[in-house]
């Protein structure tokens, strides 16, 4: 499977079947009959193609590696970086609030 996904990546080809998903809509527990008319009473469960998910992980890893090598992210960049804890987010927001 890895060979197929890596070959697809190298060729720049993403089969349309890998983009397909099966969606099941489940009613949230505890919702009464009147609430069932609202979208918030339901939650979608999406089953994605495994090859597509593997491709997404591969692309994310390649992008992360490229960005890291190019040093294009700010030191305080929190999303899209591994090992960034919520403590850093809280500190950054707190510092911004106190400086305002």
Buried (B, 14 or more C-beta within 10 A) or exposed (E): EEEEBEEBBEEEEBEEEBEEEEEEEEEEEEEEEEEEEEEEBEEEEEEBBEBBEBBBEBEEEEEBEEBEEEEEBEEEEEEEBEEEEEEEEEEEEEEEEEEE
